[in-house]
Amino acid sequence: MPHAHQLDPSKLENEDVHLPRWVLVPTGILLGLFTMLCLLGSVTLIFAPNEKAPILALVVGIVWALACCWVLEKCYRLITGKKNNGGLMSPNTLRSIGWLFLLLPVGGLFTGYFVSHTFFALVQTAADVSIFFGLRRLAAFRETNRAEPFPNV
């Protein structure tokens, strides 16, 4: 067996990166249990809305309930080992999540977070922007090369 520094890089590009089942199944179960608690809270927002902002509570409850259902589907796939051609998340999902990370600093501008926590806000903004570009790069990679779940960077 050759050492890692002796492996041919062209062979590494065609190999799938997999986590063992003993990591995937407990992760899916724990994340699923936590997500069910979040789903319960989201449903509570839908059926017992706040008196001060009933429409906002309803909208937030529906959005979070949909997000929890999406995460539960991912947990199901982790537990059962079902494969997806492009990885755990599709390229469009990666781009959408990337845009959410890019909108976080914009929300910080309107809430006064940059004024009260200037240094941490700048560090978080740099992290959010790098996550945005990283997710877009991963989405583009998955569109061009559907067989491989992770790029070998």
Summary of the structure (lengths in Angstrom):
residues: 153
radius of gyration: 19.7
end to end distance: 22.7
largest distance: 66.6
contacts: 376
relative contact order: 0.11
helix: 75%
strand: 0%
